[in-house]
Amino acid sequence: MDATVTLPVWLVVLALVLALLGLIDRVLTPSVRWLLRRRVDRVIADLNQKLTLELPPFKLTKRSVLIDRLCYDPQVAAAIDAESAATGEPRQVLAARVERDAREIVPSFNAYLYFRLGYALARRIAQLLYRVRVGFADEAALARVDPRSTVVFVMNHRSNMDYVLVAYLTLERTALSYAVGEWARVWPLEQLIRAMGAYFVRRNSNSPLYRRVLERYVAMATAEGVTQAVFPEGGLSRDGLLRPPKLGLIDYIAKGFDPQGTRDIVFIPVGLNYDRVLEDRSLLLGLDKAQPRRGPLAALGTTLHFAARNLWQMLRGRWYRFGYACVNFGTPVSLRAWCGARRVDFRLMEKDIRFAEVQRLADKLMREIGAVVPVLPVSLVASVVLHEPQRRFSLLELQGAVVRLMERLEANGAHLYLPRHDQDYAFETGLRMLTLRHLVTRDADGLLGAAPAELALLGYYANAIAHLLQQPVAERAHAG
């Protein structure tokens, strides 16, 4: 019994490593997980007391549970059967594809990351680049929105900064769930975006099975009260003009809506505008189909040159950020009220008839969005200069024309954001931004005019408010 057993050193080390791993797995990991879960629960409880719209249980459900729920959804199962019958593919193969699609779509929302790190990061980035303002909000109508409603923010898409800007400005009200394109599916951005509650969408997928999985996720999230942010245009505006709406996500949201149910769906129109859009030149290049696509190295070089130039301006004291970024919140549109007024139920309609009605709804939402797009200094000055691109203005002539445009827009019911509530200062701010970028030039006689080589870029900023000059806002918003 007292015999000595000799073990090789490598076996002793292996045994100690295995014992340590067992200790971590059975004792330390559960304890750390419990502490983190407790901290997150305290954060969520504190947030729900402060937020206008509480975080719904669906948003806090484990991602694996949501994936299983989506994979075994009856409508998804029926779509698998239909696809199998049509193509002859085994049902198991299609079910595996559905699971991959579900994992691609479903987010992994982290409340602590969203409201702690996300808020600090969004605030720092937004305020570093822009003078961020909320120009107009229909507070009385927003206050009347039933907290039990599913709220969908619908907005125009000017820049990829839209995601950051709107999330930052709504953080005290709710947590947004965005639909994000495939451009963001790169490590580690993909993981961060998932944790912030966004879900990924293949914009041009022709797979009926994929579209059904995406549709069912959107329908489930909507039915459970998840606050969403949707760009009806479907992508960035390349020429600055408002684009016609695409129906995909709006149809997914509306087609399962019960007008007699307990939960309404409320669309809140959001209008965004910038004195400078970071991607403006790239967006305009995208309009030229003959223009060769630039490689990643060229894009990186452009980005570094852009950063270096702005750093140099900052060191010289000539950097004014990128001007103003303004967001307006319009009057909510109740889907229940819409269905009641038009006596429709999207659930009972044939596809073609439903799409026609969804088109009317989407057009209505785009009109409401257009009505609250902010008018900013750069758009004002660009509109005047571009109206007579060959003309050279004296400073007083240009200022007088801009003031007259302000008065015309105000008479149309547009929402102007005038820094310091001062027309003269707004004119100075817009002109300074355009002259610093050499979009407006001053000749030897001190006269100002459009730079001939930059008419397309001036047009991009003028187009941001072009729709506000065509018809009074009140008439346009209530048309149809």
C-alpha positions in Angstrom: 0.0 0.0 0.0 2.9 2.3 0.5 4.5 1.6 -2.9 5.6 4.6 -4.9 4.1 5.2 -8.3 6.2 7.1 -10.8 4.5 9.1 -13.5 6.2 10.9 -16.4 6.2 14.7 -16.2 4.1 15.1 -19.4 1.3 13.0 -17.9 1.3 15.0 -14.6 1.2 18.3 -16.6 -1.6 16.9 -18.8 -3.6 15.9 -15.6 -3.1 19.3 -14.1 -4.3 21.0 -17.3 -7.4 18.8 -17.5 -8.1 19.5 -13.9 -7.8 23.2 -14.4 -10.1 23.1 -17.5 -12.6 21.1 -15.5 -12.5 23.7 -12.7 -13.0 26.5 -15.2 -15.8 24.7 -16.9 -17.7 23.6 -13.8 -17.0 26.4 -11.3 -15.6 29.6 -12.8 -17.5 29.8 -16.1 -21.0 29.4 -14.5 -20.0 32.0 -11.8 -18.8 34.5 -14.3 -21.8 33.9 -16.5 -24.2 34.4 -13.6 -22.4 37.7 -12.6 -22.6 39.0 -16.2 -26.2 38.0 -16.5 -27.1 39.7 -13.3 -25.4 42.9 -14.4 -27.2 42.8 -17.8 -30.5 42.2 -16.1 -30.0 45.3 -13.9 -29.1 47.3 -16.9 -32.3 46.1 -18.8 -34.5 46.8 -15.7 -33.0 50.3 -15.4 -33.4 51.0 -19.1 -37.0 49.9 -19.2 -37.8 52.5 -16.6 -36.2 55.3 -18.7 -37.1 54.3 -22.3 -40.3 55.6 -23.9 -40.7 52.2 -25.6 -39.6 49.2 -23.4 -37.4 46.5 -24.8 -39.8 43.6 -25.8 -39.0 40.1 -24.6 -38.5 39.0 -28.2 -35.4 41.3 -28.5 -33.9 39.8 -25.3 -34.5 36.2 -26.3 -31.4 34.0 -26.8 -30.4 33.9 -30.5 -30.4 30.1 -30.6 -34.0 30.1 -29.5 -35.0 32.6 -32.2 -33.2 30.6 -34.9 -35.0 27.4 -33.9 -38.3 29.2 -33.8 -37.7 30.5 -37.3 -36.5 27.2 -38.7 -39.6 25.4 -37.4 -42.1 28.1 -38.3 -45.1 26.5 -40.0 -44.9 28.8 -43.0 -41.2 28.2 -43.4 -41.9 24.4 -43.2 -44.5 24.8 -45.9 -42.1 26.7 -48.1 -39.5 23.9 -47.7 -42.1 21.3 -48.8 -43.1 23.5 -51.8 -39.4 24.0 -52.8 -38.7 20.3 -52.5 -41.7 19.3 -54.6 -40.7 21.9 -57.3 -37.0 21.2 -57.5 -36.7 17.6 -56.3 -34.1 18.6 -53.6 -34.3 16.5 -50.4 -36.1 18.1 -47.6 -33.1 17.7 -45.3 -30.9 19.7 -47.7 -33.4 22.5 -47.9 -33.9 22.5 -44.1 -30.1 22.8 -43.6 -30.1 25.8 -46.1 -33.0 27.4 -44.1 -30.9 27.0 -40.9 -27.9 28.7 -42.5 -30.2 31.5 -43.8 -31.7 31.9 -40.3 -28.3 32.2 -38.7 -27.3 34.8 -41.3 -30.4 36.9 -40.6 -31.1 36.7 -36.8 -29.2 39.2 -34.7 -27.7 38.6 -31.3 -28.8 41.8 -29.4 -26.8 42.8 -26.4 -28.5 45.5 -24.4 -25.4 46.4 -22.4 -23.3 46.8 -25.6 -26.1 48.8 -27.4 -26.8 51.3 -24.6 -23.4 51.6 -23.0 -20.7 51.2 -25.7 -23.1 51.9 -28.6 -24.3 55.2 -27.2 -20.8 56.5 -26.3 -19.5 55.5 -29.7 -22.4 56.9 -31.8 -22.3 60.1 -29.8 -18.6 60.6 -30.2 -18.6 59.8 -33.9 -21.6 61.9 -34.7 -20.4 65.0 -32.7 -16.9 64.6 -34.0 -18.0 64.8 -37.6 -21.1 67.1 -37.5 -23.0 69.7 -35.6 -25.9 67.3 -34.8 -29.4 68.8 -34.5 -33.0 67.8 -34.2 -34.7 70.5 -36.2 -38.4 69.5 -35.9 -40.4 66.9 -34.1 -44.2 66.5 -33.9 -44.0 66.0 -30.2 -47.7 66.1 -29.6 -48.4 63.4 -32.1 -45.4 61.3 -31.0 -46.6 61.5 -27.4 -50.0 60.0 -28.4 -48.4 56.8 -29.8 -49.6 53.8 -27.8 -46.5 52.3 -26.1 -47.8 48.8 -26.9 -47.6 49.6 -30.6 -44.8 48.3 -32.9 -43.0 51.4 -34.0 -41.2 51.5 -37.4 -39.0 54.5 -38.2 -39.1 55.1 -41.9 -36.4 57.4 -43.3 -34.7 58.7 -46.4 -31.2 57.2 -47.0 -28.5 59.8 -47.6 -25.4 58.3 -46.0 -24.1 55.3 -44.1 -23.9 57.8 -41.2 -27.8 57.5 -41.1 -27.4 54.4 -39.0 -25.3 56.1 -36.4 -27.1 59.4 -36.4 -30.7 58.1 -35.9 -29.6 55.4 -33.4 -27.8 58.1 -31.4 -30.8 60.5 -31.4 -33.3 57.8 -30.5 -31.3 56.1 -27.7 -33.3 57.8 -25.0 -36.6 56.4 -26.5 -35.8 52.9 -27.7 -33.4 50.4 -29.3 -33.6 50.2 -33.1 -33.4 47.1 -35.2 -32.0 47.9 -38.7 -32.0 45.9 -41.9 -28.3 45.9 -43.0 -27.1 45.0 -46.4 -24.3 42.5 -47.2 -21.7 45.3 -47.3 -21.4 44.9 -43.5 -20.8 41.2 -43.4 -17.0 41.5 -42.7 -15.2 40.6 -39.5 -15.4 42.1 -36.9 -18.0 44.5 -38.1 -20.6 41.8 -38.6 -20.4 40.6 -35.0 -20.6 44.2 -33.7 -23.6 45.0 -35.9 -25.4 41.8 -34.8 -24.8 42.7 -31.2 -26.4 46.1 -31.8 -29.6 44.3 -32.9 -29.4 44.6 -36.7 -30.4 41.8 -39.1 -28.7 41.1 -42.4 -30.6 41.2 -45.7 -29.5 40.0 -49.1 -30.9 42.8 -51.2 -31.2 41.0 -54.6 -31.8 37.4 -53.6 -33.9 35.5 -56.1 -34.4 32.5 -53.7 -38.1 32.1 -52.7 -37.0 30.1 -49.7 -34.7 32.7 -48.5 -37.3 35.5 -49.0 -39.8 33.4 -47.0 -37.3 33.0 -44.1 -36.6 36.7 -44.1 -40.3 37.5 -44.3 -41.1 35.3 -41.3 -38.3 36.9 -39.2 -39.6 40.4 -40.0 -43.2 39.3 -39.3 -42.3 37.7 -36.0 -40.2 40.7 -34.8 -43.0 43.1 -35.8 -45.7 41.0 -34.1 -43.6 41.0 -30.9 -43.2 44.8 -30.8 -39.6 45.1 -31.9 -38.9 48.8 -32.9 -37.4 48.9 -36.4 -35.8 51.4 -38.7 -36.4 51.0 -42.4 -35.2 52.8 -45.5 -38.1 52.5 -48.0 -35.8 53.6 -50.8 -33.9 50.3 -50.3 -30.4 51.9 -50.7 -28.4 55.2 -50.7 -29.6 58.0 -53.0 -26.8 58.3 -55.6 -27.9 61.7 -57.1 -29.4 63.2 -53.9 -33.0 62.9 -55.0 -35.6 60.9 -53.1 -36.0 57.5 -54.7 -39.2 55.6 -55.3 -40.0 53.2 -52.5 -39.2 49.5 -52.7 -41.9 47.3 -51.2 -40.1 44.3 -49.7 -39.8 45.1 -46.1 -42.9 47.2 -45.9 -44.9 44.3 -47.4 -43.3 41.9 -44.9 -44.3 44.2 -42.1 -47.9 44.8 -43.3 -49.0 41.5 -44.7 -49.4 39.8 -41.3 -51.0 42.8 -39.6 -54.4 42.2 -37.9 -56.3 45.5 -38.0 -58.5 44.2 -35.1 -55.5 43.0 -33.0 -54.2 44.5 -29.7 -51.0 45.8 -31.2 -51.0 48.6 -33.8 -48.1 49.3 -36.2 -47.1 52.9 -36.2 -44.7 54.3 -38.9 -42.8 57.4 -37.8 -41.4 59.4 -40.8 -37.9 60.6 -40.4 -36.1 63.1 -42.6 -32.3 63.5 -42.7 -30.0 65.9 -44.4 -26.3 66.8 -44.2 -24.2 69.8 -45.2 -21.7 67.2 -46.3 -22.2 63.5 -47.1 -19.0 61.6 -46.6 -19.7 59.4 -49.6 -20.9 62.1 -52.0 -18.3 61.7 -54.7 -18.4 57.9 -54.6 -22.1 57.9 -54.9 -22.0 60.1 -58.0 -19.3 57.9 -59.5 -21.7 55.0 -59.1 -24.1 56.7 -61.5 -21.6 56.3 -64.4 -21.9 52.7 -65.5 -18.9 53.1 -67.8 -16.7 54.1 -64.9 -14.4 51.2 -63.9 -14.9 49.9 -60.4 -12.1 50.9 -58.0 -10.1 48.3 -56.2 -9.8 48.1 -52.4 -6.3 49.6 -52.4 -7.5 52.6 -54.4 -10.4 53.1 -52.0 -8.0 52.8 -49.0 -5.7 55.4 -50.6 -8.7 57.8 -51.1 -9.8 57.3 -47.5 -6.2 58.0 -46.1 -5.9 61.1 -48.3 -9.3 62.4 -47.2 -8.3 61.9 -43.5 -4.9 63.5 -44.0 -6.4 66.5 -45.7 -8.9 67.1 -42.9 -6.3 66.6 -40.3 -4.2 69.3 -42.0 -7.2 71.6 -42.0 -7.7 70.9 -38.3 -4.1 71.8 -37.5 -4.4 75.0 -39.4 -7.6 75.9 -37.6 -9.7 75.8 -40.8 -11.7 72.6 -40.0 -15.3 73.3 -39.3 -16.3 69.6 -39.0 -18.6 68.7 -41.9 -21.3 71.3 -41.2 -24.7 70.4 -39.8 -26.4 67.1 -39.7 -30.1 67.5 -39.0 -33.0 65.0 -38.3 -36.7 65.8 -38.3 -39.4 63.5 -36.9 -42.8 63.8 -38.6 -46.4 62.9 -37.7 -46.9 59.1 -37.1 -48.9 57.1 -39.6 -51.0 54.4 -37.9 -51.4 51.2 -40.0 -54.7 50.4 -38.2 -56.1 53.8 -39.1 -54.8 53.4 -42.7 -56.5 50.0 -43.0 -59.7 51.3 -41.4 -59.9 54.3 -43.7 -59.3 52.2 -46.8 -61.2 49.2 -45.5 -58.4 46.7 -46.3 -56.9 43.7 -44.5 -53.5 42.8 -46.0 -53.9 39.2 -44.8 -56.9 38.5 -46.9 -55.6 39.9 -50.2 -54.3 38.2 -53.3 -50.6 39.0 -54.0 -51.2 41.4 -56.9 -54.0 43.3 -55.1 -51.9 43.4 -51.8 -48.9 44.8 -53.7 -51.0 47.6 -55.2 -52.2 48.6 -51.7 -48.7 48.3 -50.2 -47.5 50.5 -53.0 -50.1 53.2 -52.0 -48.9 52.9 -48.4 -45.2 53.1 -49.3 -45.9 56.2 -51.5 -47.7 57.8 -48.6 -44.8 57.1 -46.3 -42.3 58.6 -48.8 -44.4 61.7 -49.1 -44.4 62.1 -45.3 -40.6 61.5 -45.2 -40.1 64.1 -48.0 -42.2 66.6 -46.1 -39.9 66.5 -43.1 -36.5 66.5 -44.9 -34.6 69.4 -43.3 -33.4 72.3 -45.4 -29.8 73.0 -44.5 -27.4 75.9 -45.4 -25.4 74.0 -48.1 -28.5 72.8 -49.9 -29.8 76.4 -49.9 -26.7 78.0 -51.4 -26.2 75.1 -53.8 -29.7 75.4 -55.1 -29.3 79.1 -55.8 -25.9 78.8 -57.5 -27.0 75.9 -59.6 -30.1 77.6 -60.8 -27.9 79.9 -62.9 -24.6 78.0 -63.2 -23.0 80.5 -65.6 -23.8 83.6 -63.5 -21.3 85.3 -61.3 -22.9 86.8 -58.1 -21.8 89.6 -55.9 -21.9 88.6 -52.3 -25.1 90.7 -51.7 -26.8 89.3 -54.8 -26.1 85.7 -53.7 -27.3 86.4 -50.2 -30.5 88.1 -51.4 -31.3 85.1 -53.7 -30.7 82.6 -50.8 -33.0 84.6 -48.4 -35.7 84.7 -51.1 -35.4 80.9 -51.5 -35.7 80.5 -47.7 -38.9 82.6 -47.7 -40.3 80.5 -50.6 -39.6 77.2 -48.8 -41.1 78.5 -45.6 -44.2 79.5 -47.5 -44.4 76.0 -48.9 -44.3 74.6 -45.3 -40.8 73.2 -45.4 -38.8 72.8 -42.2 -35.7 75.0 -42.4 -32.9 74.6 -39.9 -31.3 78.0 -39.6 -28.3 78.0 -37.3 -28.7 80.5 -34.4 -32.2 81.2 -36.0 -30.3 83.7 -38.2 -30.7 83.9 -42.0 -27.5 85.7 -42.5 -25.5 83.2 -40.4 -27.1 80.3 -42.3 -26.0 81.9 -45.6 -22.5 82.4 -44.3 -22.3 78.8 -43.1 -23.5 77.3 -46.4 -21.2 79.5 -48.5 -18.2 78.8 -46.3 -18.7 75.0 -46.7 -19.0 75.3 -50.5 -16.0 77.6 -50.9 -13.8 75.5 -48.7 -14.5 72.5 -50.9 -14.0 74.7 -54.0 -17.6 73.9 -55.3 -18.2 77.7 -55.3 -15.3 79.9 -56.5 -14.5 83.6 -56.2 -12.9 85.3 -59.2 -10.5 88.2 -59.3 -13.4 90.7 -59.1 -14.7 89.1 -56.0 -17.7 87.6 -57.8 -19.0 84.1 -56.7 -20.3 81.3 -58.9 -20.4 77.5 -59.4 -17.2 75.8 -60.2 -17.8 74.4 -63.7 -16.1 71.0 -62.9 -18.3 70.6 -59.8 -21.8 71.0 -61.2 -22.8 67.4 -60.5 -21.7 67.6 -56.9 -23.6 70.9 -56.4 -26.6 69.2 -58.0 -26.3 66.4 -55.5 -26.8 68.8 -52.6 -29.5 70.9 -54.3 -31.4 67.7 -55.1 -31.8 67.0 -51.3 -34.5 69.7 -51.2 -35.6 69.8 -54.8 -38.9 68.0 -54.0 -39.8 70.7 -51.5 -39.8 73.3 -54.3 -42.2 71.5 -56.6 -45.4 71.5 -54.4 -46.4 72.9 -51.0 -45.6 70.4 -48.3 -49.2 70.2 -47.0 -50.6 69.3 -50.4 -47.8 66.8 -51.1 -48.0 65.0 -47.8 -51.8 64.5 -48.0 -51.9 63.7 -51.8 -53.5 60.4 -52.6 
